[in-house]
Amino acid sequence: MPRRCWRTPPSSGCPGRRCWAASAWESWWRCCCACCAGEPVSRVVVTAFFASAALAIHAAVNARLLRRPPALVPPTSSQAQRRLSVLLPVRDEAQRVSPCVSALLASRGVDFELLVLDDGSRDGTAEVVRHAAGDDRRVRVLEGQPLPRGWLGKPHACQQLAEAAGGDVLLFVDADVVVAPDGLARTVALLDGAGLDLVSPYPRQLVATAAERLLQPLLQWSWLTFLPLRLAERSRSPSLCAANGQLLACHATAYRAAGGHAAVRGEIVEDVALARRFKAHGYRATVADGTDVATCRMYQDWPELRDGYTKSLWAAFGSTGGAVGVTALLTWLYVLPPAAAVTGVLQRRPSLAVTGTAGYLAGVAGRMVAAYRTGGRLLDSPAHPVSVAALAWLTLRSLRHHRAGTATWKGRVIA
């Protein structure tokens, strides 16, 4: 015989027909009673609701604490004497590199050189860069060396750029990034003003296709939801960090002391690996809000997006076991509740329907917090369970291709 819940359902306080709020609260109470009676499904869904709600609150706290590059102000004398090296690795980027270069050269408020390394492009990328740069003497186009054994392409390109750079501050940028006119200066100001050694202002992610709208917002949502930002910034634990190689600035001395990209030569997710190297050597590294500093559209269509995530998701969680574990966790938190809500409606189980709906809404609330803070699309937030399900599928696909040794990117095998 199931044991009774220790509480009695509250009175609606409404004579005659009960109000909808009282009915909803009684359904919630009945769900709690089902959990007390040991109904496994309800217990799991209730736990997912509380966890999702707590994570949504955590995301809201992070959104308030997230560092932003300061408004552009006249530089101090020490800042005015500092030289910035902007480092742009490119491979087969002829279709998108021109806006990137033009925006960089239009930057104001900072003295910089722009080094572009052509990493064996097959589509004339170097010529497009030279055409965009014109006769600007700040630009140098370098030819990349053959890829050595044990290196992946991007770390090797970035290492060559860093070795050729003469600046006190190194700023790595991807070819699909377009910086604001004051973006470089504000990034350097944040690096200096916050006493950081590495900072990654996360660009606003531009989306157009349905696949992009489903998956790209999960980039900022993930670290806003799960990473305690200020604790991570102060902690020396390498595991507590986030970074984005789309736009990443660091002090040259700290970069070299941490081993540079040579220390992460075989890492798929080299940006996070580099930030971890900084922290392991006692330096401060963090992610910041780059919404009004730069924009980025990573992928142009579904095949490109699918292949991009396939090459990296297996490594994004540290190990195969980590990838499987995180996928299971996200599915439990954000896919199970709406599935339970639908099941509750179809099977006429009000407690399960109400609890599942509450869990779904908690997940959507967290997604909306991230979208609002990072310039995303609020109206896409209700599709959050579909986004997580798509991410889970891509993670499993990535693991499969990694194990088979068939993961490739831009003509190179990276498995």
C-alpha positions in Angstrom: 0.0 0.0 0.0 1.6 3.3 -1.0 2.4 5.6 1.9 0.7 8.9 2.1 2.4 12.2 1.5 3.1 14.1 4.7 1.2 17.2 3.4 -2.4 17.6 2.5 -3.4 19.4 -0.7 -4.0 23.1 -0.2 -7.5 24.5 -0.3 -8.3 26.5 -3.3 -10.0 29.1 -1.3 -12.6 29.4 -4.1 -16.2 28.5 -3.4 -17.8 26.2 -5.9 -15.6 25.7 -9.0 -11.9 25.6 -8.2 -9.7 28.2 -9.8 -7.1 27.1 -12.3 -4.2 28.0 -10.0 -5.5 25.7 -7.3 -6.1 22.9 -9.8 -2.5 23.2 -11.0 -1.1 23.3 -7.5 -3.2 20.2 -6.6 -1.8 18.4 -9.7 1.7 19.3 -8.6 1.0 18.1 -5.1 -0.3 14.8 -6.5 2.9 14.4 -8.5 4.8 14.9 -5.3 2.7 12.2 -3.6 3.4 9.9 -6.6 7.1 10.5 -6.0 6.7 9.8 -2.3 4.9 6.6 -3.2 7.9 5.6 -5.3 6.7 6.2 -8.9 10.0 6.1 -10.8 9.1 8.2 -13.8 7.7 11.0 -11.8 10.6 11.1 -9.4 13.1 11.3 -12.3 11.1 14.1 -14.0 10.7 16.1 -10.7 14.4 15.9 -10.2 15.0 17.1 -13.7 12.7 20.0 -13.1 14.6 21.2 -10.0 17.9 20.7 -11.7 16.8 22.7 -14.8 15.4 25.4 -12.6 18.6 25.7 -10.6 20.7 25.9 -13.8 18.4 28.6 -15.2 19.0 30.6 -12.1 22.7 30.0 -12.4 22.6 31.2 -16.0 20.8 34.4 -14.9 23.5 35.0 -12.2 26.3 34.4 -14.8 24.6 36.8 -17.2 24.9 39.5 -14.7 28.5 38.7 -13.8 29.7 38.2 -17.4 32.5 40.6 -18.2 32.1 43.0 -21.1 34.8 45.0 -22.9 34.7 48.6 -21.6 33.6 51.5 -23.7 36.4 52.9 -25.8 38.3 55.5 -23.9 41.6 57.3 -24.6 44.4 54.9 -23.9 46.9 55.4 -21.1 50.5 56.1 -22.0 51.5 52.5 -21.4 48.6 51.2 -23.5 49.5 53.7 -26.3 53.0 52.3 -26.4 51.7 48.7 -26.6 51.7 46.9 -30.0 49.0 44.5 -31.0 49.6 41.6 -33.4 46.3 40.4 -35.0 46.8 36.9 -36.2 44.6 35.4 -38.9 45.0 31.7 -40.0 43.2 30.9 -43.2 42.6 27.8 -45.3 40.2 27.7 -48.2 38.4 30.9 -46.9 38.2 32.8 -50.2 34.4 33.1 -49.9 34.4 34.8 -46.5 37.8 36.3 -45.6 37.4 39.6 -47.4 34.8 41.1 -44.9 37.0 40.0 -42.0 40.2 41.7 -43.4 38.3 44.9 -44.3 36.8 45.1 -40.8 40.1 44.5 -39.1 41.8 47.3 -41.2 39.0 49.7 -40.3 39.7 49.3 -36.6 40.5 52.4 -34.6 42.0 53.2 -31.2 44.9 50.7 -31.3 48.2 50.3 -33.1 48.4 46.9 -34.7 49.9 44.7 -37.4 47.9 42.1 -39.2 49.5 38.8 -40.1 47.6 36.4 -42.3 48.9 32.8 -42.7 47.7 30.9 -45.8 47.7 27.3 -44.7 47.8 25.5 -48.0 44.6 27.0 -49.4 43.3 25.6 -52.7 40.9 28.3 -53.6 43.1 31.4 -53.9 42.5 32.7 -50.4 45.8 34.5 -50.3 45.0 36.5 -53.4 41.7 37.5 -51.9 43.4 38.7 -48.8 46.0 40.8 -50.8 43.2 42.3 -52.8 41.2 43.3 -49.6 44.4 44.7 -48.0 45.4 46.8 -51.0 48.6 48.6 -50.2 48.1 48.7 -46.4 51.6 48.3 -44.9 50.1 46.9 -41.7 49.3 43.6 -43.5 51.7 40.7 -44.1 50.6 37.5 -45.9 52.6 34.5 -44.9 52.8 31.1 -46.5 52.3 28.2 -44.1 54.8 25.4 -43.8 53.9 21.8 -44.4 52.0 20.2 -41.6 54.4 18.2 -39.3 53.6 14.8 -37.9 51.6 15.0 -34.7 50.2 18.5 -35.4 46.7 19.6 -36.4 46.3 22.3 -38.9 45.0 25.2 -36.9 47.4 24.9 -33.9 50.2 24.7 -36.4 49.1 27.8 -38.3 48.6 29.8 -35.0 52.0 28.8 -33.8 53.6 30.0 -37.0 51.8 33.3 -36.7 52.8 33.8 -33.1 56.4 33.2 -33.9 56.3 35.8 -36.6 54.4 38.4 -34.5 56.2 41.4 -32.9 53.4 42.6 -30.7 53.1 42.6 -26.9 49.5 41.4 -27.2 48.5 38.6 -29.6 44.9 38.5 -30.9 43.9 35.4 -32.8 40.8 35.8 -35.0 39.0 33.5 -37.4 38.2 34.3 -41.0 34.4 34.2 -40.4 34.6 36.9 -37.8 33.8 40.6 -38.5 35.0 42.9 -35.7 33.4 46.3 -34.8 35.5 49.4 -35.5 36.4 49.6 -31.8 36.4 45.8 -31.2 40.2 45.4 -31.1 40.8 48.3 -28.8 38.0 47.3 -26.4 39.3 43.7 -26.3 42.8 44.9 -25.3 41.3 47.3 -22.8 39.4 44.4 -21.2 42.6 42.3 -21.1 44.5 45.0 -19.3 41.7 46.5 -17.2 40.6 43.2 -15.7 44.1 42.0 -15.0 43.7 39.0 -17.3 46.3 37.1 -19.2 43.9 35.6 -21.8 40.4 36.7 -22.7 38.0 35.4 -25.2 35.2 37.9 -26.0 32.5 35.6 -27.5 31.2 37.1 -30.8 27.5 37.3 -31.5 26.7 34.2 -33.5 24.8 35.0 -36.7 22.3 32.4 -37.9 20.1 32.0 -40.9 19.1 28.4 -41.6 16.9 26.3 -39.3 19.9 24.1 -38.4 21.9 27.1 -37.3 19.0 28.5 -35.3 18.7 25.1 -33.5 22.4 24.5 -32.7 24.5 27.7 -32.7 22.8 29.2 -29.6 23.9 26.2 -27.6 27.5 27.5 -27.8 26.9 30.5 -25.4 24.1 28.7 -23.5 26.4 25.9 -22.5 29.0 27.9 -20.6 26.5 30.4 -19.2 24.5 27.5 -17.8 27.1 25.2 -16.5 30.3 27.2 -15.8 30.6 29.4 -12.7 32.3 32.2 -14.5 33.8 34.3 -11.7 34.8 31.2 -9.7 36.4 29.8 -12.8 38.2 33.0 -13.4 39.8 33.0 -10.0 40.4 29.2 -9.8 43.6 27.7 -11.0 41.9 24.5 -12.0 42.4 24.0 -15.7 39.0 22.2 -16.0 37.1 25.4 -15.0 37.5 27.5 -18.2 35.9 28.3 -21.5 37.3 30.0 -24.6 36.5 30.6 -28.2 39.2 30.7 -30.8 37.0 32.9 -33.0 38.4 35.9 -31.1 41.1 35.4 -28.4 43.6 37.8 -27.0 46.5 37.2 -24.7 49.8 38.7 -23.5 52.6 37.4 -25.6 54.9 36.7 -22.6 52.2 34.6 -21.0 51.5 32.8 -24.3 55.1 31.8 -24.7 55.5 30.8 -21.0 52.5 28.5 -21.3 54.0 26.8 -24.3 51.9 28.5 -27.0 50.0 26.4 -29.5 52.9 24.0 -29.6 51.7 22.7 -26.3 48.2 21.9 -27.8 49.4 20.8 -31.2 47.2 17.7 -31.4 44.1 19.2 -29.8 40.8 19.4 -31.8 39.4 22.0 -29.4 42.6 24.0 -29.3 41.1 27.2 -27.9 39.9 25.6 -24.7 43.1 23.6 -24.4 45.2 26.8 -24.7 43.1 28.5 -22.0 43.7 25.4 -19.8 47.4 25.7 -20.4 47.4 29.3 -19.2 45.6 28.3 -16.0 47.9 25.4 -15.4 50.8 27.9 -15.5 49.1 30.2 -13.0 47.7 32.7 -15.5 44.2 34.2 -15.5 42.0 33.3 -18.4 38.3 33.8 -19.0 35.5 34.2 -21.5 33.6 37.5 -21.9 30.7 39.0 -23.7 31.7 40.0 -27.2 28.2 40.6 -28.5 28.9 44.2 -29.6 32.6 43.6 -30.3 32.3 41.1 -33.2 30.0 38.9 -35.1 30.5 35.4 -36.6 28.6 33.1 -38.9 30.4 29.8 -38.5 28.6 27.7 -41.0 26.6 28.5 -44.2 24.4 25.4 -44.5 23.5 22.1 -42.9 26.3 19.9 -44.4 29.0 22.3 -43.3 27.5 22.6 -39.8 27.1 18.8 -39.5 30.7 18.2 -40.6 32.0 20.9 -38.4 30.4 19.5 -35.2 31.3 16.0 -36.3 35.0 16.8 -36.3 35.1 18.3 -32.8 32.2 17.2 -30.5 33.9 13.9 -29.6 36.7 15.9 -28.0 34.7 18.8 -26.6 33.9 16.9 -23.3 37.4 15.6 -22.6 36.9 11.9 -23.4 34.5 9.4 -25.0 33.1 8.7 -21.6 32.6 12.4 -20.9 30.9 12.9 -24.2 28.5 10.0 -23.5 27.9 11.2 -19.9 27.2 14.8 -20.9 24.9 13.7 -23.7 22.9 11.5 -21.2 22.7 14.4 -18.7 21.5 16.9 -21.2 18.9 14.4 -22.5 17.6 13.8 -19.0 17.4 17.5 -18.1 16.0 18.9 -21.3 14.4 16.2 -23.5 12.8 13.9 -20.9 10.6 16.6 -19.3 8.7 17.6 -22.5 8.5 13.9 -23.5 7.0 13.2 -20.0 4.5 16.1 -20.5 3.3 14.7 -23.8 3.0 11.2 -22.3 1.1 12.5 -19.3 -1.4 14.2 -21.6 -1.9 11.1 -23.8 -2.2 8.8 -20.8 -4.3 11.2 -18.8 -1.8 11.4 -15.9 -2.1 15.0 -14.8 0.7 14.8 -12.3 3.2 13.7 -15.0 1.9 16.3 -17.5 2.2 19.1 -15.0 5.7 18.1 -13.8 7.0 17.5 -17.4 5.6 20.9 -18.5 7.3 22.6 -15.5 10.6 20.9 -16.4 10.3 22.0 -20.0 9.5 25.6 -19.1 12.6 25.7 -16.7 14.8 24.6 -19.6 13.3 27.2 -21.9 13.8 29.9 -19.3 17.5 29.1 -19.1 17.8 29.2 -22.9 16.0 32.6 -23.0 18.4 34.0 -20.4 21.3 33.1 -22.6 19.6 34.4 -25.8 18.8 37.7 -24.2 22.3 38.2 -22.8 24.2 37.2 -26.0 22.0 38.8 -28.7 20.3 35.6 -29.7 16.8 34.9 -30.9 14.3 34.7 -28.0 11.6 33.2 -30.2 13.8 30.1 -30.9 14.0 29.2 -27.2 10.9 27.0 -27.1 12.7 24.6 -29.4 15.4 24.0 -26.8 14.6 20.3 -26.4 14.9 19.8 -30.2 18.2 21.6 -30.1 19.5 19.4 -27.3 18.3 16.3 -29.2 20.1 17.4 -32.3 23.2 18.0 -30.3 23.0 14.6 -28.8 22.7 13.0 -32.3 25.7 15.0 -33.6 27.8 14.0 -30.6 27.1 10.3 -31.2 27.9 10.8 -34.9 31.1 12.5 -34.0 32.1 9.6 -31.7 31.3 7.1 -34.5 33.4 8.9 -37.0 36.3 9.4 -34.6 36.4 5.7 -33.8 36.3 4.9 -37.5 39.0 7.4 -38.3 36.9 9.1 -40.9 36.5 12.6 -39.5 37.9 15.2 -41.9 37.9 19.0 -42.2 38.9 21.0 -45.3 40.6 18.1 -46.9 42.5 16.8 -43.9 41.9 13.8 -41.8 41.7 14.9 -38.2 40.5 11.7 -36.4 
